Amino acid sequence: MPTKRGSIRRSRVLSCRRSKTMSVNEKLILALDIDDCEYAVEIIDKFSGYVDIFKVGLELYTVAGPAIIREIHNRSRKVFLDLKFHDIPTTVAKAGIAAARLGVFMFNVHASGGLDMMRRCRDDVVNVCLKENLSRPKIIAVTVLTSMSQEVLKNEVGINHSMNTHVRHLSGLTLKAGLDGVVASGREAAMIRGHCGRGFLIVTPGIRTSWTPQDDQMRTMTPKQALREGADYLVMGRAILGQSDPLKAIELINSEILTA
Ligand code: C5P
């Protein structure tokens, strides 16, 4: 696994040059797909000069829990809690409230959980935040995972219309539920922007550069393409942390973002 301890040339990580990339720090969300809390903290320290938002997903949250969120907040950085809640409305709403109480900047649910699930989550989070004087996290919904192809969507999930039509439908549903935006591939970003408007957030994983492998991602785009298509945030993991020189990788990516 590319992100495990030792897979990054740590000597190079330790020689972090905190650089001139501050203006792009908000665009890039670094995915901490790591199964070791201590190592995750090390990565957070090394990359805090480059990114403002760290993504904590299923793997890291399962090993580290809320403690890792506190570590990120202690360094004045924000958390995108990527646990993709998908359950009955009550359960998702309660999980959303728990995420809000942790003070995360953003968390997500699955749009395919339906309108009631998304609405209940949003409404309950808004009410608790008002009551407890908390900042309301941004709530976004996953449309179709970037690892899923048109064939899998049709043959395995049983959706007979096109990927674009399905993503459009789920994005519209997310907007109707009052959520802040979606997680979607850069390939659908322009269509979502046209359908859901300018204020609607588009968070885009599946980002690959010309020099990184596709791995298990199917609907990929380069950072520049995704931003030009209308993405607000780029989520990147292996294309940075899986490289032999991750700091060099992030500097190259930031240069690309600046030209987008
Ligand atoms: O390593 P890579 O950049 O492909 O990682 C992408 C990250 O974004 C992973 O942590 C994955 O869980 C997450 N993600 C995704 N597709 C979505 C939502 C989240 O790849 N639709």
Residues whose N, C-alpha, C, O or C-beta is under 5 A from the ligand:
A	BS01	C5P	A31 D33 G57 V142 V144 L145 T146 V183 P205 G206 I207 Q217 V235 M236 G237 R238 A239
